[in-house]
Each structure stands twice: as structure tokens, then as C-alpha cells.
């Protein structure tokens, strides 16, 4: 049996041959068939095995057939009542084999630990990710490198991908701490951003000395696509030990034509002994110079964890957490950050803190689409006493907000935490990544990353998708005084089209130390070729029909991409599917059956059988019975098809796989 493209890129076939000489029970066999046409009325030896003469099989005596027989490919001994040909399952797709939804691509580690890290400090924490607004294959990730248990890390690192996350280069941010020639004691809270010209920015919080009581906000930038970063610019620092700058975030105005296009804003909490307001500093020259501290909230506020979001009309919204009582608020600037209006309530919050874990209990995540400018916010909290990730949005620039709704379908006793939100440019495809403990029977130490998806701007939500193929044990992360720390946040890059996946980033403990990982999730309502392909190919590859086309075979294993999709294979590794074929009985009582494994739940495929006596002219045939058996482990099903006895002609059977119109 063999898979091969037929009649263009939309059709692929499994071709099986069934030979029968009526009245001669010893001359039937099953053979591999290349699916090529033949002008003869019946099959010939040359069509069965290249190199043999073009002699019709039905004109040879049984003795001649036996002499030419090689291991049973032409002749089945008359004493046999059946013949089976089977190939073992050798799919190398790790996500299908792990039982995950096929729209989820491989979990990919973002490179090796930098050698400058001490051998006893190799844990990462607090990852974030950014996507170029015009080049969807350019991604920048950042994270703490060498996390300490009492605050901050050895340095912050970065990883760059130019193929949509399939491969990464990784290094420490230069010039921050001593391990990279910098003057600062420790680093923390990294955030990535990419402007509309492709300049990559990394914002970090630098702890100035061993007291951990003073800090500075740094910005490093790369003008060569992440190949290198220049020395960091200190945007602002604590004026003295009575003021600590904390929980920074960065936003870049990538909307051309607005008055502050290109502007970069850093927001942060200004901790003092009497108040914790939200403040900011701004750069209008690509991060070279920065304005003095300016308050966003009243200076008497008790707040934390701000996130600025530029809107398509140039306005700027800043979402943050207000304490006592716990609530989310927003401040709007109608002039891109020059001045700010009074705070508005988004929603009151019943706070939720995952047990035993240092999480982002007060860290929300906010974003906006690039078309209508709707604001979208997610946060962790209790909803009817159940841990939930909750979602709310504003369609009028932060004035009014929808009633928060839970978007997680976890069990009532399952921890969910650290949500991150992203939205497609048109505002329709919303992706929310978060940690979740549902897979592990109440064991709060084991967590996975899940994704919530909406395809109508957050009005309705699909069932959550598991992204990680292996659960992480948080006990492998550094133990802080408030629990094991994977970070106060994670990140997710938005899907920008049907061919571009959402890319969540998280810290994973499947290795000897915590590491930054990403996944690639094809954003589709149901399982489709486009969603499956988006998770496994870069946009550049999809745009190249020789690599990402339905009829392409980039791994050269004889299975084109459409067949790899249909049968749950890995398009980047040579592998084979579960296939078997069997003949039973003898003479006029012979029957032919096939069995194959395919993905379960595909919504865009047609399967059809055809039959030929000559390998030249094919006609549709319907099996006498079809049995479909779902796998209990993998997202696949086994299909068994049966065909009745042959009449007086050699028979070839072919399974066609094609995309629906």
C-alpha cells in the first residue's frame, strides 16, 4: 500500500490491488500498487512488479505464477484462507500521539540555557512574546534567566524566531547585569515589543543593589531583526531607597497616521511607604530619551500591575488592578499619553490565588484589535466560588464594559491562573492562554497550558484546548516565600490570519530545569486542513506551494501534506500511518477488506473508494459495510471497509482523500 498525489494537490490515494482468477483459489494476491494507469484489459506482470514482462496475469498458468512468485506477492497458496498486509503505526507527530487536538502544534523549547548562567541557577520565569505587526513570521520572546528565590534573576534573556516559532536563537540581554557586562545587581519583569519598522524592544526591571529596594526601568533595542541588541537605555530609576519602581509594562504605538505614531510608553507601579500609584515615562525617539515620571492615577492610589494599550485612533488606555477593594480600573488618554482622564471602573473582582504557587493574582492582561479599537481584558478570579479566567470588553473606548464571563471550562476545584490575551487585527479571533491543573486529578503541583478561543470577538467561546503535551511540576520551579514561581504572567502572540497560528509562551518543567516553551495553535472553529497546517508551517512556507501546498511532500516520505493531515502524520518527518489489508476465503467466496487510521473530527475532507480492473479506468464503489472505531487515547479513529467477492476480473481498490469545496 502506498500514498501518492493524484490529479493535482487536492486528491491523494491509498491504492490496494486485489487479483482473482475465477475458479482458481491459489492465484489471488495483494500487492503494492503505484496507481499508474494501464492500457491493457487486465493487469500485467510489469504493473505488479517493474522489470517483469508485460504479460497478462490471467493468461499465466498456476505453475508459471508460482515460479515467478517472490515471497507471496503473486501467488497465495491454496491452503491459505486469508492474507494480511499491515504497516505498523509510526507517526512521529508528538501532539497527535499525545492525544491533543491536531490544531495544536509541537511544544518547542526556545533554545538552550545561555552558558553565562551559573550551573545552580538555570530556571526561567515570566515569559512574554511579541509579533511584528506586518511580518507574522517574526517573533520575539523574553523571560527571566536564572531566577532567584528571593527576587529577580541573574539576567533577562530573549529568543528570536524568523519562521513563526518553528526555530529560535537565544541569548542574554547584554549590558544589564554583571554576567553580560552590565552594572545592575539583578533583572526581572521582561516585556517584548516590535514597532512597525521591525525594531525589537525589550523592557526590563533592573534591581540596582543588594537591598532589592531600588530599581530602574531599562529598554534594549535591536535594529537588525534580533541578531544583536545595543546597550540598554535607562528610562527611569528610583530617586532613593524610599521609592521602588515595580511591575513595568511596555506598549508601542504601531498605528501609522496617528499623532504619536512610534511612541513607546512604559507604565509601572511607584511604591512608597504611603501609596502605590501607577506612573509612566514616554519616548518619542525610538527609546533613546525618556520623559520624567508622570502619574497616570492619583498619587494617593493603592494600585499595581498596569498594562498600556494603544488604540487605532491614537488614544491610549491603561488597565490596572486597584486594591481595597479589589477591582480592575482603566484610565484613558485621548492624546496618546500626554494627559490622562480620571479612572473608570471595569469590574469588581473576587480575587483568586492558586494554592502553593506564586502567580499573577493581581495581574490582568489587556489588548485591542487594530480595526475597531475594542478593548479586551482577562483576569483570574472566582466566579460563583469557582477558579476561573474571566473576560470583559469595551466597544466604546473604555467607557462601558460587558459583564465579565468565565471562559474556562475547568472543574470547580481546578486552579487556573496567569491568563494572557491576544486578538487578530480584525478583532474576531481572540486567544487566551493560561495555566490549568485539570489534567491531574486535583494534584495542584501539576499544571498544563490551555487556550481559550473565540471567533466572534469574545461573544462566544469554544471548548478549551490543551496546548502542552506534558504536564509541568511546579515544584521544579524556584520556591519563593509565596509559592513556587513560574512567573506572574505568560504571553501569547495573536493569530493574524487563518494561516498564522496563535503562539502562547510559558515556562515548562519537563526538563531538568524550568525552560521557556512555545506552542503553535491553528485558530479554527473546527479541525480543518488550514488550522492543522497553520500549526505546523510558517507563513512563508504556506505561501510556497512546494512546501505548504496540499499536494506538497516536504519530508519526502511519499505522503503529501493532505494525506499527512488526514491520517495524523507529521509533515516534517518521514513516517507511516496505520494501514492493513486482508483477503479471506477462496474462489467465488473471497472477500477483501481494508483498515486505516485517520484523524477524528475533520470537517473538510471527503473519503471515497474507487475500483478498477485495469489501473486505467476507475469507477466509484461503496463498501458493503464500514465500521468506525474511535481511539481511546489519540484524536483518531480506525475505519474498516469490506468489499464483496470478485466476479471474473482482477480488481484494484483505491481510497481517495480530497478537500471539500
C-alpha positions in Angstrom: 0.0 0.0 0.0 1.2 3.5 -0.8 0.0 7.1 -0.6 0.6 9.4 -3.5 -0.9 12.5 -5.1 -3.3 12.1 -7.9 -5.0 14.6 -10.2 -3.5 17.7 -8.6 -3.0 18.7 -5.0 -6.5 18.1 -3.7 -6.6 14.3 -4.1 -4.4 11.7 -2.6 -5.0 7.9 -2.7 -4.3 4.7 -0.9 -4.1 2.1 -3.7 -4.6 -1.6 -3.0 -4.7 -4.3 -5.5 -6.9 -7.5 -5.4 -6.2 -10.1 -8.1 -8.5 -13.1 -8.6 -8.7 -15.8 -11.3 -12.2 -17.1 -11.0 -12.2 -20.7 -10.1 -8.5 -20.7 -9.1 -8.2 -20.3 -5.4 -4.4 -20.2 -5.5 -3.9 -17.3 -7.8 -5.2 -14.3 -5.7 -2.8 -11.9 -4.0 -2.4 -8.5 -2.6 0.4 -6.2 -3.9 1.7 -2.7 -3.7 0.5 -0.5 -6.5 1.8 2.7 -7.8 -1.6 3.8 -9.0 -0.4 4.3 -12.6 -2.8 3.7 -15.5 -2.6 0.7 -17.8 -3.9 0.3 -21.3 -4.3 -3.4 -21.1 -7.6 -5.0 -20.4 -6.2 -6.8 -17.3 -3.2 -6.3 -15.0 0.2 -7.4 -16.3 3.3 -8.6 -14.5 5.0 -5.3 -15.2 2.3 -3.3 -13.5 2.6 -5.6 -10.4 6.4 -5.6 -10.2 8.6 -3.4 -12.5 11.1 -5.5 -14.6 8.7 -8.3 -15.4 7.4 -8.8 -18.9 4.1 -7.2 -19.9 2.2 -10.5 -19.8 -1.4 -10.5 -18.6 -1.6 -12.3 -15.2 -4.9 -14.1 -16.1 -3.2 -15.8 -19.1 -0.4 -17.5 -17.0 -0.7 -21.0 -15.6 -0.6 -21.5 -11.9 2.8 -23.2 -12.3 4.2 -20.1 -14.1 2.8 -17.8 -11.4 4.4 -20.0 -8.7 7.8 -19.8 -10.4 7.6 -16.0 -10.6 6.3 -15.6 -7.1 8.6 -13.6 -4.7 7.5 -14.1 -1.2 3.8 -14.2 -1.9 3.4 -11.1 -4.0 1.9 -13.0 -6.9 0.6 -16.3 -5.5 -1.3 -17.2 -2.4 -1.0 -21.0 -1.6 -4.4 -22.7 -2.0 -4.2 -24.0 1.6 -4.4 -20.4 2.9 -7.8 -18.9 3.8 -6.6 -15.3 4.2 -3.7 -12.9 3.6 -3.0 -9.8 5.6 -0.7 -6.9 4.8 -0.2 -4.4 7.6 2.1 -1.5 8.4 2.9 -0.6 12.0 1.9 2.8 13.3 5.0 5.0 13.1 3.5 8.5 13.2 6.1 10.9 14.6 3.7 13.7 15.3 4.1 14.2 19.1 0.9 16.1 19.6 -1.3 13.5 17.8 0.5 10.7 19.7 -0.1 12.6 23.0 -3.8 12.7 22.3 -4.0 16.5 21.8 -6.2 18.3 19.3 -4.5 18.3 15.9 -4.9 22.0 15.7 -2.1 22.2 18.3 1.4 22.0 17.0 4.6 20.8 18.7 5.8 22.2 22.0 9.1 23.9 21.2 11.8 24.8 23.6 13.3 28.2 22.9 16.9 27.1 22.7 19.5 26.1 25.3 20.3 27.8 28.6 23.0 30.5 27.9 26.4 29.4 29.2 26.8 32.5 31.3 24.2 31.3 33.8 25.6 29.7 37.0 25.1 25.9 37.0 22.8 26.2 40.1 20.7 29.0 38.6 19.1 27.7 35.4 15.4 28.3 36.0 13.4 30.7 33.8 10.3 32.6 34.8 7.8 35.3 33.5 7.9 34.9 29.7 6.4 37.3 27.2 6.1 37.3 23.4 5.6 39.9 20.7 4.8 39.6 16.9 5.8 42.0 14.2 2.6 43.9 13.2 3.3 43.4 9.4 5.6 40.3 9.3 3.8 37.5 11.1 6.8 35.1 11.0 9.0 37.5 13.2 8.5 36.7 16.9 10.4 38.0 19.9 10.3 36.3 23.3 11.8 37.4 26.6 11.9 35.9 30.1 13.9 35.9 33.3 17.0 33.8 33.2 18.4 32.2 36.4 15.5 33.1 38.7 16.5 33.7 42.4 14.1 32.6 45.2 14.2 36.0 46.9 13.5 38.2 43.9 14.7 38.9 40.4 17.1 36.8 38.2 20.7 36.6 37.1 19.7 38.4 33.9 16.8 38.5 31.4 17.1 36.7 28.1 15.5 36.8 24.7 14.8 34.5 21.9 14.1 35.4 18.2 12.2 33.4 15.5 12.0 34.3 11.8 9.8 31.3 10.9 6.8 31.8 13.1 8.2 30.0 16.1 9.5 26.8 14.4 13.1 27.6 15.4 14.7 30.1 17.7 18.0 31.8 18.6 18.5 32.7 22.2 20.8 34.8 24.3 21.0 37.0 27.4 20.2 40.7 27.1 23.6 42.4 27.0 24.7 45.1 29.4 22.1 44.5 32.1 23.7 42.5 34.9 27.3 41.6 35.6 27.2 38.3 33.6 26.8 40.4 30.4 28.9 43.3 31.4 26.2 45.5 33.0 26.1 47.5 36.2 22.9 46.2 37.7 22.5 43.7 40.5 19.6 41.6 39.2 16.9 41.8 36.5 13.2 41.0 36.3 9.8 41.5 34.7 10.8 41.5 31.0 8.4 42.6 28.2 8.9 42.5 24.4 7.6 44.7 21.7 8.2 45.2 17.9 7.4 48.5 16.2 6.0 48.9 12.6 9.6 49.2 11.2 10.6 45.8 12.7 12.8 47.3 15.5 12.6 45.0 18.5 12.4 46.4 22.0 13.0 44.6 25.4 11.9 46.3 28.6 13.3 45.0 31.8 13.2 45.9 35.5 16.7 46.2 36.9 17.3 45.9 40.6 20.1 48.3 41.4 21.8 46.9 44.5 21.6 44.0 47.0 18.9 45.7 49.1 16.4 45.0 46.2 14.8 48.2 47.4 15.7 50.4 44.4 15.2 49.8 40.7 15.4 51.2 37.2 13.5 50.6 34.0 15.7 49.6 31.0 15.0 49.4 27.3 17.2 47.5 24.9 16.7 47.6 21.2 17.7 45.6 18.1 17.6 47.2 14.6 18.8 44.0 12.8 15.9 41.6 13.5 17.2 40.4 16.8 20.7 39.4 15.7 22.1 41.7 18.3 20.9 44.3 20.9 22.6 47.5 21.8 23.4 48.6 25.3 20.3 49.2 27.4 19.0 52.8 28.0 17.9 53.6 31.5 14.5 55.2 31.1 13.9 56.0 34.7 15.1 54.9 38.1 14.1 55.1 41.8 15.2 58.5 43.1 16.1 56.9 46.5 15.5 53.8 48.7 12.1 55.0 49.8 10.6 54.6 46.3 10.6 51.3 44.4 9.6 51.1 40.7 7.9 47.7 40.0 5.7 45.7 37.6 6.6 47.6 34.5 4.9 47.1 31.1 5.5 48.5 27.6 3.4 49.5 24.7 4.4 50.8 21.2 2.1 52.9 19.0 2.2 51.0 15.7 -0.7 52.9 14.1 0.7 55.0 11.3 -1.1 58.3 10.8 -1.8 58.9 14.4 -0.2 61.9 16.1 2.0 59.8 18.3 2.9 57.0 15.9 6.1 55.3 17.0 5.7 56.4 20.6 6.8 54.0 23.3 5.3 54.1 26.8 6.5 52.3 30.0 3.9 52.1 32.8 4.9 51.0 36.3 3.9 51.0 39.9 5.6 53.6 42.1 5.8 52.0 45.5 6.2 54.3 48.5 5.6 53.9 52.2 2.1 55.6 51.9 0.8 54.9 48.4 1.3 52.8 45.3 0.1 54.8 42.2 0.6 54.0 38.6 3.0 56.2 36.7 4.7 56.3 33.2 7.5 57.5 31.1 7.4 58.1 27.4 9.9 58.1 24.4 9.2 59.6 21.0 12.7 58.9 19.5 12.8 55.1 19.5 13.8 54.7 23.1 16.8 57.0 23.1 15.4 59.6 25.6 12.6 59.4 28.1 10.3 61.9 29.8 10.3 62.3 33.6 7.9 60.4 35.8 4.3 61.3 35.3 1.3 59.9 37.3 -1.5 58.1 35.5 -3.6 57.5 38.6 -4.0 59.9 41.5 -0.7 59.9 43.5 -2.6 58.6 46.6 -3.7 55.4 44.9 -3.1 51.8 46.0 -2.7 50.0 42.7 -0.5 47.5 40.9 0.1 45.7 37.6 -0.6 48.2 34.8 -0.9 47.4 31.1 -1.0 50.2 28.4 -2.8 49.6 25.1 -2.7 51.9 22.1 -5.9 52.2 20.1 -6.2 52.6 16.3 -7.2 56.3 16.6 -4.1 57.1 18.7 -5.8 57.0 22.1 -4.1 55.1 24.9 -5.8 53.0 27.6 -4.1 51.8 30.7 -5.7 48.9 32.6 -4.5 48.1 36.2 -5.5 46.5 39.5 -6.8 48.6 42.4 -6.6 47.2 45.9 -9.1 47.6 48.9 -11.5 46.7 47.5 -10.1 44.5 44.6 -11.2 45.9 41.3 -9.9 46.5 37.8 -9.8 50.1 36.5 -8.9 51.9 33.4 -7.5 55.3 32.6 -7.9 56.8 29.1 -5.6 59.3 27.4 -7.2 60.9 24.3 -3.8 62.3 23.2 -1.6 59.1 23.3 -0.3 59.5 26.9 0.3 63.3 27.2 -2.5 63.6 29.8 -5.0 61.1 31.4 -8.6 61.2 32.3 -10.0 60.1 35.6 -10.1 56.4 36.4 -13.1 54.3 35.5 -14.3 51.0 37.0 -14.0 48.0 34.8 -15.3 45.4 37.3 -15.0 44.4 40.9 -13.0 41.2 41.4 -13.2 38.3 43.8 -9.5 37.6 43.8 -8.2 34.0 43.3 -4.7 32.9 44.2 -3.7 29.4 43.2 -2.6 27.3 46.2 1.2 26.8 46.7 2.1 28.8 43.6 3.4 32.3 43.1 1.0 33.5 40.4 -0.4 36.7 38.9 -3.3 37.0 41.3 -3.5 40.8 40.6 -2.1 40.7 37.0 -4.7 41.2 34.3 -4.0 41.1 30.6 -5.3 43.7 28.1 -5.3 44.2 24.3 -7.1 45.9 21.5 -7.9 45.0 17.9 -6.4 47.0 15.1 -9.7 47.8 13.3 -12.5 48.8 15.6 -10.3 49.5 18.7 -12.3 47.4 21.1 -10.6 46.8 24.4 -10.4 43.2 25.7 -9.3 42.3 29.2 -8.9 38.9 31.0 -8.0 38.2 34.6 -8.1 35.3 37.1 -10.7 35.3 39.8 -13.6 33.4 41.5 -16.8 33.1 39.6 -19.6 31.6 41.7 -16.8 30.4 44.0 -15.0 28.6 41.1 -11.5 29.5 40.0 -11.9 31.0 36.5 -10.4 33.1 33.8 -12.8 35.9 33.2 -13.3 38.1 30.1 -14.7 41.5 29.6 -14.6 44.0 26.7 -15.4 47.6 25.9 -16.6 48.7 22.5 -16.6 52.4 23.3 -13.1 53.2 24.2 -13.3 52.1 27.9 -16.5 53.9 28.9 -18.7 50.9 29.3 -17.8 47.2 29.8 -19.6 43.9 29.4 -20.4 41.8 32.4 -17.4 39.5 33.0 -17.9 35.9 31.8 -15.8 32.8 32.6 -14.1 31.5 29.5 -12.5 28.4 31.2 -14.4 25.1 31.3 -12.2 23.6 34.1 -13.7 21.7 37.1 -14.7 23.6 40.2 -11.6 22.5 42.2 -9.1 23.2 39.4 -6.6 26.0 39.6 -6.4 28.3 36.6 -4.0 31.3 36.6 -1.8 33.7 34.7 -4.0 34.5 31.7 -2.7 36.3 28.6 -4.9 37.6 25.8 -4.3 38.4 22.1 -6.6 39.3 19.3 -6.5 39.2 15.5 -6.3 42.6 13.6 -10.0 42.4 12.7 -11.0 41.8 16.3 -12.7 38.5 15.6 -10.2 35.8 16.7 -9.4 36.0 20.4 -6.8 33.8 22.0 -6.3 33.5 25.8 -3.5 31.3 27.2 -3.4 30.2 30.9 -2.0 27.6 33.3 -4.5 25.0 34.3 -4.5 22.0 36.6 -7.4 20.0 35.2 -5.4 17.1 33.8 -4.0 15.8 37.1 -6.8 14.7 39.4 -6.6 17.5 41.8 -2.8 17.4 42.2 -2.2 21.2 42.4 1.5 20.7 41.7 1.0 19.6 38.1 -0.2 22.1 35.5 -0.7 22.5 31.8 -1.1 25.3 29.4 -4.6 25.6 27.9 -6.0 28.0 25.3 -9.5 29.6 25.2 -10.7 30.7 21.7 -13.4 32.9 20.4 -14.1 33.5 16.7 -16.7 36.3 17.2 -14.7 38.9 19.2 -15.4 37.3 22.6 -19.2 36.9 22.4 -19.0 33.1 22.4 -16.1 30.7 23.3 -15.0 27.3 22.1 -14.1 24.4 24.4 -10.6 25.0 25.9 -7.7 23.3 24.0 -4.8 21.7 25.9 -1.5 23.1 24.4 1.1 21.2 26.4 1.8 17.5 25.7 3.5 17.1 29.1 2.3 18.5 32.5 4.7 20.7 34.4 5.5 20.1 38.0 5.7 23.5 39.7 7.9 22.0 42.4 10.7 22.1 39.9 10.4 25.9 39.8 12.1 28.2 42.4 10.3 28.3 45.8 9.6 31.8 46.8 8.1 33.0 50.1 4.7 33.0 48.3 5.0 29.7 46.5 6.7 28.0 43.5 7.3 30.5 40.8 6.7 30.1 37.1 6.0 33.8 36.9 3.3 36.4 37.5 2.4 36.2 33.8 2.9 34.5 30.5 2.2 35.6 27.0 0.5 34.9 23.7 1.1 36.2 20.2 -2.1 36.8 18.1 -3.3 34.9 15.1 -3.3 37.4 12.2 -5.0 35.2 9.6 -6.2 31.7 9.0 -2.6 30.7 8.0 -1.0 32.2 11.1 -1.3 30.4 14.5 -1.6 31.9 17.9 1.6 31.3 19.8 1.5 31.1 23.6 4.7 31.2 25.6 5.1 29.7 29.0 7.7 28.2 31.4 7.8 24.4 31.3 9.4 22.0 33.7 9.6 18.8 31.6 13.4 19.1 31.5 15.9 19.2 34.4 15.2 22.9 35.0 12.3 25.2 34.0 12.6 26.4 30.4 10.7 28.8 28.1 8.5 26.9 25.6 6.0 27.9 22.9 3.2 26.2 21.1 1.6 27.0 17.8 -2.2 26.7 17.6 -4.1 26.9 14.3 -7.1 29.1 15.1 -10.1 27.4 13.5 -13.6 26.7 14.9 -13.2 23.0 13.9 -10.5 20.7 12.7 -9.5 21.8 9.2 -6.5 21.4 6.9 -5.9 25.1 7.2 -5.9 25.0 11.0 -3.7 21.9 11.1 -1.3 23.4 8.6 -1.0 26.7 10.4 0.2 24.9 13.5 3.0 23.1 11.6 4.2 25.5 8.9 5.4 29.1 8.8 3.5 31.7 6.8 6.4 31.8 4.3 6.2 28.0 3.8 2.4 28.1 3.4 2.8 30.7 0.7 5.2 28.4 -1.1 3.1 25.6 -2.8 6.1 23.3 -2.9 6.3 23.3 0.9 2.9 24.2 2.3 0.6 23.1 -0.5 -1.9 20.3 0.0 0.0 18.3 -2.7 3.5 19.1 -1.4 5.7 16.5 0.3 8.4 18.5 2.2 9.6 15.5 4.2 9.9 13.3 1.1 8.2 10.3 2.7 5.7 9.7 -0.1 2.8 11.2 1.8 1.7 14.7 0.7 0.5 17.3 3.2 -3.1 16.5 2.6 -2.6 12.8 3.4 -0.3 13.7 6.4 -3.3 15.8 7.7 -5.9 13.2 7.0 -4.1 10.3 8.7 -2.5 12.1 11.6 1.1 12.1 10.4 4.0 14.6 10.8 4.6 16.6 7.6 8.2 17.3 8.8 9.3 13.7 9.5 9.3 10.5 7.5 6.6 8.4 9.0 3.8 6.0 8.0 0.2 5.5 9.1 -1.7 2.6 10.5 -2.8 0.5 7.4 -3.8 -3.0 6.8 -5.5 -5.0 4.1 -6.8 -8.6 4.2 -8.3 -11.2 1.8 -10.3 -14.0 3.2 -12.0 -17.1 1.8 -11.3 -18.8 -1.6 -12.7 -18.7 -5.1 -16.0 -17.0 -5.5 -16.2 -16.7 -1.7 -13.2 -14.5 -1.5 -13.6 -11.0 0.1 -11.4 -8.0 0.5 -11.2 -5.7 3.5 -9.0 -2.7 4.4 -8.4 -0.8 7.7 -6.8 2.5 8.1 -6.4 5.1 10.9 -7.4 8.8 10.3 -7.8 11.9 12.3 -11.1 12.1 14.1 -13.3 15.2 13.8 -12.1 16.6 10.5 -14.7 18.8 8.9 -13.3 19.5 5.4 -12.4 16.1 4.0 -14.1 13.7 1.6 -13.2 10.0 1.5 -14.2 7.8 -1.4 -13.4 4.4 -2.8 -12.9 3.6 -6.5 -12.3 0.3 -8.2 -10.5 -0.7 -11.4 -9.9 -3.9 -13.3 -7.0 -2.3 -15.3 -5.5 0.5 -13.3 -6.7 2.7 -16.2 -10.4 3.3 -15.8 -11.8 3.8 -12.3 -15.3 3.8 -11.0 -16.9 4.6 -7.7 -17.5 1.7 -5.4 -19.3 1.6 -2.0 -18.1 -0.9 0.6 -20.6 -3.4 1.8 -20.1 -2.3 5.4 -18.0 0.3 7.1 -17.0 0.2 10.8 -15.6 3.3 12.5 -13.8 2.8 15.9 -12.6 5.8 17.8 -9.3 5.6 19.6 -9.5 5.9 23.4 -6.1 7.7 23.6 -5.5 9.6 20.4 -7.6 12.0 18.4 -8.0 9.4 15.7 -10.4 6.7 14.5 -9.9 3.4 12.7 -12.1 2.8 9.6 -12.6 -0.8 8.3 -14.2 -1.2 4.8 -15.3 -4.5 3.3 -15.8 -5.4 -0.3 -17.6 -8.4 -1.8 -16.1 -11.2 -3.9 -14.6 -10.5 -7.3 -16.5 -11.7 -10.4 -14.2 -12.5 -13.3 -11.8 -9.6 -13.3 -8.7 -8.6 -11.4 -9.7 -5.8 -9.0 -7.8 -2.8 -7.8 -9.2 -0.6 -4.9 -8.3 2.9 -4.2 -9.2 5.3 -1.4 -9.4 8.9 -2.4 -8.9 11.8 0.1 -9.9 15.3 -1.1 -10.8 18.7 0.3 -14.4 19.7 0.3 -15.2 22.7 -1.9 
